[in-house]
Amino acid sequence: MGNADRLIRLVLAAVFAILYFGDFVGGAMGVVLIVLAAIFTLTSFVSFCPLYTLIGMNTCPTKK
């Protein structure tokens, strides 16, 4: 996972957390956003996305 991808995931996780904890979104949608925020944060820290493996995507630049 590339640095840009990691940064985007962390920003989205922060936005989702703000929406939930700021009481802008609640109920089932709030739970979905918090779960997505947790997944985005975890995958950013470990630099690995299992979904990318399934679809054959790679955002990490290769060194030549």
PDB file of N, CA, C and O in Angstrom:
ATOM      1  N   MET A   1       0.848  -1.168   0.000  1.00  0.00           N
ATOM      2  CA  MET A   1       0.000   0.000   0.000  1.00  0.00           C
ATOM      3  C   MET A   1       0.899   1.238   0.000  1.00  0.00           C
ATOM      4  O   MET A   1       1.826   1.345   0.802  1.00  0.00           O
ATOM      5  N   GLY A   2       0.617   2.150  -0.890  1.00  0.00           N
ATOM      6  CA  GLY A   2       1.413   3.361  -1.013  1.00  0.00           C
ATOM      7  C   GLY A   2       1.081   4.388   0.061  1.00  0.00           C
ATOM      8  O   GLY A   2       0.059   4.288   0.741  1.00  0.00           O
ATOM      9  N   ASN A   3       1.955   5.372   0.202  1.00  0.00           N
ATOM     10  CA  ASN A   3       1.772   6.400   1.224  1.00  0.00           C
ATOM     11  C   ASN A   3       0.518   7.237   0.988  1.00  0.00           C
ATOM     12  O   ASN A   3      -0.175   7.594   1.940  1.00  0.00           O
ATOM     13  N   ALA A   4       0.222   7.551  -0.266  1.00  0.00           N
ATOM     14  CA  ALA A   4      -0.982   8.325  -0.565  1.00  0.00           C
ATOM     15  C   ALA A   4      -2.233   7.552  -0.159  1.00  0.00           C
ATOM     16  O   ALA A   4      -3.168   8.129   0.397  1.00  0.00           O
ATOM     17  N   ASP A   5      -2.252   6.263  -0.432  1.00  0.00           N
ATOM     18  CA  ASP A   5      -3.380   5.410  -0.065  1.00  0.00           C
ATOM     19  C   ASP A   5      -3.541   5.375   1.452  1.00  0.00           C
ATOM     20  O   ASP A   5      -4.657   5.469   1.963  1.00  0.00           O
ATOM     21  N   ARG A   6      -2.435   5.241   2.166  1.00  0.00           N
ATOM     22  CA  ARG A   6      -2.479   5.209   3.630  1.00  0.00           C
ATOM     23  C   ARG A   6      -3.017   6.525   4.189  1.00  0.00           C
ATOM     24  O   ARG A   6      -3.826   6.524   5.117  1.00  0.00           O
ATOM     25  N   LEU A   7      -2.571   7.640   3.627  1.00  0.00           N
ATOM     26  CA  LEU A   7      -3.021   8.953   4.095  1.00  0.00           C
ATOM     27  C   LEU A   7      -4.517   9.147   3.838  1.00  0.00           C
ATOM     28  O   LEU A   7      -5.240   9.638   4.705  1.00  0.00           O
ATOM     29  N   ILE A   8      -4.975   8.766   2.660  1.00  0.00           N
ATOM     30  CA  ILE A   8      -6.398   8.889   2.336  1.00  0.00           C
ATOM     31  C   ILE A   8      -7.240   8.060   3.295  1.00  0.00           C
ATOM     32  O   ILE A   8      -8.292   8.510   3.749  1.00  0.00           O
ATOM     33  N   ARG A   9      -6.787   6.863   3.600  1.00  0.00           N
ATOM     34  CA  ARG A   9      -7.528   5.998   4.529  1.00  0.00           C
ATOM     35  C   ARG A   9      -7.605   6.608   5.925  1.00  0.00           C
ATOM     36  O   ARG A   9      -8.650   6.550   6.573  1.00  0.00           O
ATOM     37  N   LEU A  10      -6.501   7.192   6.387  1.00  0.00           N
ATOM     38  CA  LEU A  10      -6.502   7.806   7.719  1.00  0.00           C
ATOM     39  C   LEU A  10      -7.394   9.042   7.767  1.00  0.00           C
ATOM     40  O   LEU A  10      -8.075   9.275   8.766  1.00  0.00           O
ATOM     41  N   VAL A  11      -7.396   9.831   6.701  1.00  0.00           N
ATOM     42  CA  VAL A  11      -8.261  11.011   6.648  1.00  0.00           C
ATOM     43  C   VAL A  11      -9.728  10.581   6.636  1.00  0.00           C
ATOM     44  O   VAL A  11     -10.548  11.163   7.346  1.00  0.00           O
ATOM     45  N   LEU A  12     -10.059   9.581   5.847  1.00  0.00           N
ATOM     46  CA  LEU A  12     -11.441   9.085   5.820  1.00  0.00           C
ATOM     47  C   LEU A  12     -11.858   8.524   7.182  1.00  0.00           C
ATOM     48  O   LEU A  12     -12.985   8.741   7.627  1.00  0.00           O
ATOM     49  N   ALA A  13     -10.956   7.811   7.834  1.00  0.00           N
ATOM     50  CA  ALA A  13     -11.260   7.270   9.160  1.00  0.00           C
ATOM     51  C   ALA A  13     -11.535   8.404  10.147  1.00  0.00           C
ATOM     52  O   ALA A  13     -12.448   8.306  10.967  1.00  0.00           O
ATOM     53  N   ALA A  14     -10.755   9.471  10.071  1.00  0.00           N
ATOM     54  CA  ALA A  14     -10.976  10.620  10.954  1.00  0.00           C
ATOM     55  C   ALA A  14     -12.319  11.288  10.665  1.00  0.00           C
ATOM     56  O   ALA A  14     -13.041  11.658  11.591  1.00  0.00           O
ATOM     57  N   VAL A  15     -12.652  11.442   9.391  1.00  0.00           N
ATOM     58  CA  VAL A  15     -13.938  12.047   9.019  1.00  0.00           C
ATOM     59  C   VAL A  15     -15.089  11.183   9.519  1.00  0.00           C
ATOM     60  O   VAL A  15     -16.061  11.707  10.062  1.00  0.00           O
ATOM     61  N   PHE A  16     -14.994   9.875   9.344  1.00  0.00           N
ATOM     62  CA  PHE A  16     -16.048   8.971   9.815  1.00  0.00           C
ATOM     63  C   PHE A  16     -16.207   9.059  11.330  1.00  0.00           C
ATOM     64  O   PHE A  16     -17.329   9.068  11.838  1.00  0.00           O
ATOM     65  N   ALA A  17     -15.086   9.125  12.056  1.00  0.00           N
ATOM     66  CA  ALA A  17     -15.149   9.232  13.514  1.00  0.00           C
ATOM     67  C   ALA A  17     -15.784  10.549  13.937  1.00  0.00           C
ATOM     68  O   ALA A  17     -16.587  10.578  14.870  1.00  0.00           O
ATOM     69  N   ILE A  18     -15.434  11.634  13.264  1.00  0.00           N
ATOM     70  CA  ILE A  18     -16.025  12.936  13.587  1.00  0.00           C
ATOM     71  C   ILE A  18     -17.527  12.917  13.332  1.00  0.00           C
ATOM     72  O   ILE A  18     -18.301  13.441  14.132  1.00  0.00           O
ATOM     73  N   LEU A  19     -17.939  12.316  12.225  1.00  0.00           N
ATOM     74  CA  LEU A  19     -19.370  12.233  11.917  1.00  0.00           C
ATOM     75  C   LEU A  19     -20.118  11.440  12.983  1.00  0.00           C
ATOM     76  O   LEU A  19     -21.227  11.808  13.372  1.00  0.00           O
ATOM     77  N   TYR A  20     -19.515  10.356  13.452  1.00  0.00           N
ATOM     78  CA  TYR A  20     -20.188   9.517  14.443  1.00  0.00           C
ATOM     79  C   TYR A  20     -20.173  10.163  15.831  1.00  0.00           C
ATOM     80  O   TYR A  20     -21.219  10.302  16.465  1.00  0.00           O
ATOM     81  N   PHE A  21     -19.003  10.550  16.292  1.00  0.00           N
ATOM     82  CA  PHE A  21     -18.896  11.077  17.644  1.00  0.00           C
ATOM     83  C   PHE A  21     -19.418  12.504  17.765  1.00  0.00           C
ATOM     84  O   PHE A  21     -19.662  12.970  18.878  1.00  0.00           O
ATOM     85  N   GLY A  22     -19.593  13.194  16.670  1.00  0.00           N
ATOM     86  CA  GLY A  22     -20.200  14.520  16.672  1.00  0.00           C
ATOM     87  C   GLY A  22     -21.715  14.462  16.557  1.00  0.00           C
ATOM     88  O   GLY A  22     -22.371  15.496  16.432  1.00  0.00           O
ATOM     89  N   ASP A  23     -22.270  13.261  16.598  1.00  0.00           N
ATOM     90  CA  ASP A  23     -23.717  13.026  16.510  1.00  0.00           C
ATOM     91  C   ASP A  23     -24.336  13.546  15.215  1.00  0.00           C
ATOM     92  O   ASP A  23     -25.488  13.979  15.197  1.00  0.00           O
ATOM     93  N   PHE A  24     -23.562  13.498  14.135  1.00  0.00           N
ATOM     94  CA  PHE A  24     -24.105  13.836  12.829  1.00  0.00           C
ATOM     95  C   PHE A  24     -24.753  12.607  12.189  1.00  0.00           C
ATOM     96  O   PHE A  24     -25.707  12.722  11.420  1.00  0.00           O
ATOM     97  N   VAL A  25     -24.222  11.443  12.518  1.00  0.00           N
ATOM     98  CA  VAL A  25     -24.734  10.183  11.987  1.00  0.00           C
ATOM     99  C   VAL A  25     -24.904   9.224  13.164  1.00  0.00           C
ATOM    100  O   VAL A  25     -24.052   9.159  14.050  1.00  0.00           O
ATOM    101  N   GLY A  26     -25.989   8.495  13.165  1.00  0.00           N
ATOM    102  CA  GLY A  26     -26.240   7.558  14.254  1.00  0.00           C
ATOM    103  C   GLY A  26     -26.881   6.289  13.729  1.00  0.00           C
ATOM    104  O   GLY A  26     -27.007   6.093  12.521  1.00  0.00           O
ATOM    105  N   GLY A  27     -27.273   5.455  14.624  1.00  0.00           N
ATOM    106  CA  GLY A  27     -27.948   4.218  14.266  1.00  0.00           C
ATOM    107  C   GLY A  27     -27.057   3.264  13.501  1.00  0.00           C
ATOM    108  O   GLY A  27     -25.854   3.184  13.746  1.00  0.00           O
ATOM    109  N   ALA A  28     -27.662   2.538  12.568  1.00  0.00           N
ATOM    110  CA  ALA A  28     -26.935   1.529  11.800  1.00  0.00           C
ATOM    111  C   ALA A  28     -25.849   2.161  10.932  1.00  0.00           C
ATOM    112  O   ALA A  28     -24.765   1.597  10.783  1.00  0.00           O
ATOM    113  N   MET A  29     -26.136   3.328  10.361  1.00  0.00           N
ATOM    114  CA  MET A  29     -25.148   4.000   9.525  1.00  0.00           C
ATOM    115  C   MET A  29     -23.938   4.426  10.359  1.00  0.00           C
ATOM    116  O   MET A  29     -22.806   4.373   9.877  1.00  0.00           O
ATOM    117  N   GLY A  30     -24.161   4.836  11.575  1.00  0.00           N
ATOM    118  CA  GLY A  30     -23.072   5.202  12.463  1.00  0.00           C
ATOM    119  C   GLY A  30     -22.183   4.027  12.783  1.00  0.00           C
ATOM    120  O   GLY A  30     -20.959   4.153  12.811  1.00  0.00           O
ATOM    121  N   VAL A  31     -22.798   2.878  13.025  1.00  0.00           N
ATOM    122  CA  VAL A  31     -22.022   1.669  13.304  1.00  0.00           C
ATOM    123  C   VAL A  31     -21.200   1.271  12.087  1.00  0.00           C
ATOM    124  O   VAL A  31     -20.039   0.882  12.218  1.00  0.00           O
ATOM    125  N   VAL A  32     -21.794   1.367  10.911  1.00  0.00           N
ATOM    126  CA  VAL A  32     -21.071   1.043   9.675  1.00  0.00           C
ATOM    127  C   VAL A  32     -19.869   1.971   9.507  1.00  0.00           C
ATOM    128  O   VAL A  32     -18.782   1.515   9.152  1.00  0.00           O
ATOM    129  N   LEU A  33     -20.053   3.270   9.760  1.00  0.00           N
ATOM    130  CA  LEU A  33     -18.954   4.220   9.626  1.00  0.00           C
ATOM    131  C   LEU A  33     -17.833   3.940  10.619  1.00  0.00           C
ATOM    132  O   LEU A  33     -16.658   4.039  10.265  1.00  0.00           O
ATOM    133  N   ILE A  34     -18.174   3.594  11.849  1.00  0.00           N
ATOM    134  CA  ILE A  34     -17.142   3.290  12.845  1.00  0.00           C
ATOM    135  C   ILE A  34     -16.390   2.022  12.477  1.00  0.00           C
ATOM    136  O   ILE A  34     -15.173   1.955  12.652  1.00  0.00           O
ATOM    137  N   VAL A  35     -17.085   1.024  11.975  1.00  0.00           N
ATOM    138  CA  VAL A  35     -16.413  -0.212  11.549  1.00  0.00           C
ATOM    139  C   VAL A  35     -15.481   0.092  10.378  1.00  0.00           C
ATOM    140  O   VAL A  35     -14.348  -0.388  10.356  1.00  0.00           O
ATOM    141  N   LEU A  36     -15.935   0.873   9.412  1.00  0.00           N
ATOM    142  CA  LEU A  36     -15.075   1.251   8.295  1.00  0.00           C
ATOM    143  C   LEU A  36     -13.874   2.063   8.770  1.00  0.00           C
ATOM    144  O   LEU A  36     -12.761   1.863   8.283  1.00  0.00           O
ATOM    145  N   ALA A  37     -14.088   2.969   9.707  1.00  0.00           N
ATOM    146  CA  ALA A  37     -12.980   3.761  10.249  1.00  0.00           C
ATOM    147  C   ALA A  37     -11.946   2.861  10.902  1.00  0.00           C
ATOM    148  O   ALA A  37     -10.745   3.073  10.733  1.00  0.00           O
ATOM    149  N   ALA A  38     -12.395   1.866  11.641  1.00  0.00           N
ATOM    150  CA  ALA A  38     -11.466   0.940  12.286  1.00  0.00           C
ATOM    151  C   ALA A  38     -10.693   0.125  11.256  1.00  0.00           C
ATOM    152  O   ALA A  38      -9.486  -0.071  11.398  1.00  0.00           O
ATOM    153  N   ILE A  39     -11.377  -0.348  10.226  1.00  0.00           N
ATOM    154  CA  ILE A  39     -10.723  -1.122   9.175  1.00  0.00           C
ATOM    155  C   ILE A  39      -9.713  -0.257   8.428  1.00  0.00           C
ATOM    156  O   ILE A  39      -8.591  -0.695   8.174  1.00  0.00           O
ATOM    157  N   PHE A  40     -10.103   0.966   8.074  1.00  0.00           N
ATOM    158  CA  PHE A  40      -9.182   1.864   7.368  1.00  0.00           C
ATOM    159  C   PHE A  40      -7.956   2.179   8.212  1.00  0.00           C
ATOM    160  O   PHE A  40      -6.840   2.219   7.693  1.00  0.00           O
ATOM    161  N   THR A  41      -8.150   2.403   9.504  1.00  0.00           N
ATOM    162  CA  THR A  41      -7.019   2.703  10.388  1.00  0.00           C
ATOM    163  C   THR A  41      -6.093   1.499  10.503  1.00  0.00           C
ATOM    164  O   THR A  41      -4.874   1.640  10.403  1.00  0.00           O
ATOM    165  N   LEU A  42      -6.656   0.338  10.708  1.00  0.00           N
ATOM    166  CA  LEU A  42      -5.847  -0.877  10.840  1.00  0.00           C
ATOM    167  C   LEU A  42      -5.060  -1.164   9.569  1.00  0.00           C
ATOM    168  O   LEU A  42      -3.863  -1.443   9.630  1.00  0.00           O
ATOM    169  N   THR A  43      -5.721  -1.098   8.420  1.00  0.00           N
ATOM    170  CA  THR A  43      -5.024  -1.388   7.170  1.00  0.00           C
ATOM    171  C   THR A  43      -3.973  -0.336   6.859  1.00  0.00           C
ATOM    172  O   THR A  43      -2.976  -0.639   6.202  1.00  0.00           O
ATOM    173  N   SER A  44      -4.174   0.894   7.316  1.00  0.00           N
ATOM    174  CA  SER A  44      -3.156   1.929   7.120  1.00  0.00           C
ATOM    175  C   SER A  44      -1.910   1.643   7.945  1.00  0.00           C
ATOM    176  O   SER A  44      -0.790   1.821   7.466  1.00  0.00           O
ATOM    177  N   PHE A  45      -2.102   1.204   9.175  1.00  0.00           N
ATOM    178  CA  PHE A  45      -0.956   0.949  10.052  1.00  0.00           C
ATOM    179  C   PHE A  45      -0.167  -0.291   9.648  1.00  0.00           C
ATOM    180  O   PHE A  45       1.051  -0.326   9.824  1.00  0.00           O
ATOM    181  N   VAL A  46      -0.835  -1.308   9.110  1.00  0.00           N
ATOM    182  CA  VAL A  46      -0.121  -2.519   8.704  1.00  0.00           C
ATOM    183  C   VAL A  46       0.285  -2.486   7.236  1.00  0.00           C
ATOM    184  O   VAL A  46       0.980  -3.386   6.764  1.00  0.00           O
ATOM    185  N   SER A  47      -0.141  -1.460   6.515  1.00  0.00           N
ATOM    186  CA  SER A  47       0.189  -1.275   5.085  1.00  0.00           C
ATOM    187  C   SER A  47      -0.201  -2.476   4.227  1.00  0.00           C
ATOM    188  O   SER A  47       0.524  -2.859   3.309  1.00  0.00           O
ATOM    189  N   PHE A  48      -1.329  -3.050   4.531  1.00  0.00           N
ATOM    190  CA  PHE A  48      -1.804  -4.203   3.771  1.00  0.00           C
ATOM    191  C   PHE A  48      -3.322  -4.173   3.735  1.00  0.00           C
ATOM    192  O   PHE A  48      -3.977  -3.979   4.760  1.00  0.00           O
ATOM    193  N   CYS A  49      -3.876  -4.367   2.541  1.00  0.00           N
ATOM    194  CA  CYS A  49      -5.322  -4.432   2.369  1.00  0.00           C
ATOM    195  C   CYS A  49      -5.671  -5.772   1.735  1.00  0.00           C
ATOM    196  O   CYS A  49      -5.299  -6.014   0.587  1.00  0.00           O
ATOM    197  N   PRO A  50      -6.378  -6.655   2.452  1.00  0.00           N
ATOM    198  CA  PRO A  50      -6.738  -7.958   1.893  1.00  0.00           C
ATOM    199  C   PRO A  50      -7.584  -7.850   0.627  1.00  0.00           C
ATOM    200  O   PRO A  50      -7.480  -8.702  -0.255  1.00  0.00           O
ATOM    201  N   LEU A  51      -8.414  -6.824   0.525  1.00  0.00           N
ATOM    202  CA  LEU A  51      -9.249  -6.646  -0.663  1.00  0.00           C
ATOM    203  C   LEU A  51      -8.389  -6.401  -1.900  1.00  0.00           C
ATOM    204  O   LEU A  51      -8.718  -6.878  -2.987  1.00  0.00           O
ATOM    205  N   TYR A  52      -7.296  -5.665  -1.746  1.00  0.00           N
ATOM    206  CA  TYR A  52      -6.390  -5.414  -2.868  1.00  0.00           C
ATOM    207  C   TYR A  52      -5.795  -6.728  -3.383  1.00  0.00           C
ATOM    208  O   TYR A  52      -5.585  -6.884  -4.586  1.00  0.00           O
ATOM    209  N   THR A  53      -5.527  -7.655  -2.493  1.00  0.00           N
ATOM    210  CA  THR A  53      -4.990  -8.952  -2.895  1.00  0.00           C
ATOM    211  C   THR A  53      -6.005  -9.715  -3.742  1.00  0.00           C
ATOM    212  O   THR A  53      -5.647 -10.351  -4.734  1.00  0.00           O
ATOM    213  N   LEU A  54      -7.258  -9.644  -3.345  1.00  0.00           N
ATOM    214  CA  LEU A  54      -8.303 -10.365  -4.077  1.00  0.00           C
ATOM    215  C   LEU A  54      -8.518  -9.818  -5.476  1.00  0.00           C
ATOM    216  O   LEU A  54      -8.777 -10.577  -6.409  1.00  0.00           O
ATOM    217  N   ILE A  55      -8.412  -8.488  -5.628  1.00  0.00           N
ATOM    218  CA  ILE A  55      -8.662  -7.906  -6.948  1.00  0.00           C
ATOM    219  C   ILE A  55      -7.381  -7.622  -7.725  1.00  0.00           C
ATOM    220  O   ILE A  55      -7.431  -7.122  -8.848  1.00  0.00           O
ATOM    221  N   GLY A  56      -6.238  -7.941  -7.130  1.00  0.00           N
ATOM    222  CA  GLY A  56      -4.963  -7.794  -7.826  1.00  0.00           C
ATOM    223  C   GLY A  56      -4.473  -6.359  -7.959  1.00  0.00           C
ATOM    224  O   GLY A  56      -3.761  -6.030  -8.908  1.00  0.00           O
ATOM    225  N   MET A  57      -4.849  -5.507  -7.016  1.00  0.00           N
ATOM    226  CA  MET A  57      -4.462  -4.098  -7.067  1.00  0.00           C
ATOM    227  C   MET A  57      -3.253  -3.851  -6.176  1.00  0.00           C
ATOM    228  O   MET A  57      -3.112  -4.475  -5.124  1.00  0.00           O
ATOM    229  N   ASN A  58      -2.379  -2.938  -6.598  1.00  0.00           N
ATOM    230  CA  ASN A  58      -1.200  -2.597  -5.821  1.00  0.00           C
ATOM    231  C   ASN A  58      -0.966  -1.098  -5.936  1.00  0.00           C
ATOM    232  O   ASN A  58      -0.781  -0.591  -7.042  1.00  0.00           O
ATOM    233  N   THR A  59      -0.969  -0.379  -4.816  1.00  0.00           N
ATOM    234  CA  THR A  59      -0.746   1.073  -4.832  1.00  0.00           C
ATOM    235  C   THR A  59       0.644   1.444  -4.342  1.00  0.00           C
ATOM    236  O   THR A  59       0.972   2.625  -4.224  1.00  0.00           O
ATOM    237  N   CYS A  60       1.454   0.446  -4.058  1.00  0.00           N
ATOM    238  CA  CYS A  60       2.804   0.710  -3.579  1.00  0.00           C
ATOM    239  C   CYS A  60       3.747   0.894  -4.782  1.00  0.00           C
ATOM    240  O   CYS A  60       3.838   0.018  -5.642  1.00  0.00           O
ATOM    241  N   PRO A  61       4.438   2.028  -4.832  1.00  0.00           N
ATOM    242  CA  PRO A  61       5.363   2.212  -5.953  1.00  0.00           C
ATOM    243  C   PRO A  61       6.547   1.261  -5.839  1.00  0.00           C
ATOM    244  O   PRO A  61       7.070   1.039  -4.747  1.00  0.00           O
ATOM    245  N   THR A  62       6.958   0.715  -6.945  1.00  0.00           N
ATOM    246  CA  THR A  62       8.091  -0.205  -6.922  1.00  0.00           C
ATOM    247  C   THR A  62       9.378   0.552  -7.198  1.00  0.00           C
ATOM    248  O   THR A  62       9.413   1.482  -8.004  1.00  0.00           O
ATOM    249  N   LYS A  63      10.426   0.139  -6.518  1.00  0.00           N
ATOM    250  CA  LYS A  63      11.725   0.768  -6.724  1.00  0.00           C
ATOM    251  C   LYS A  63      12.446   0.071  -7.850  1.00  0.00           C
ATOM    252  O   LYS A  63      12.466  -1.158  -7.917  1.00  0.00           O
ATOM    253  N   LYS A  64      13.047   0.863  -8.749  1.00  0.00           N
ATOM    254  CA  LYS A  64      13.733   0.291  -9.895  1.00  0.00           C
ATOM    255  C   LYS A  64      15.222   0.419  -9.735  1.00  0.00           C
ATOM    256  O   LYS A  64      15.976  -0.009 -10.609  1.00  0.00           O
TER     257      LYS A  64
END
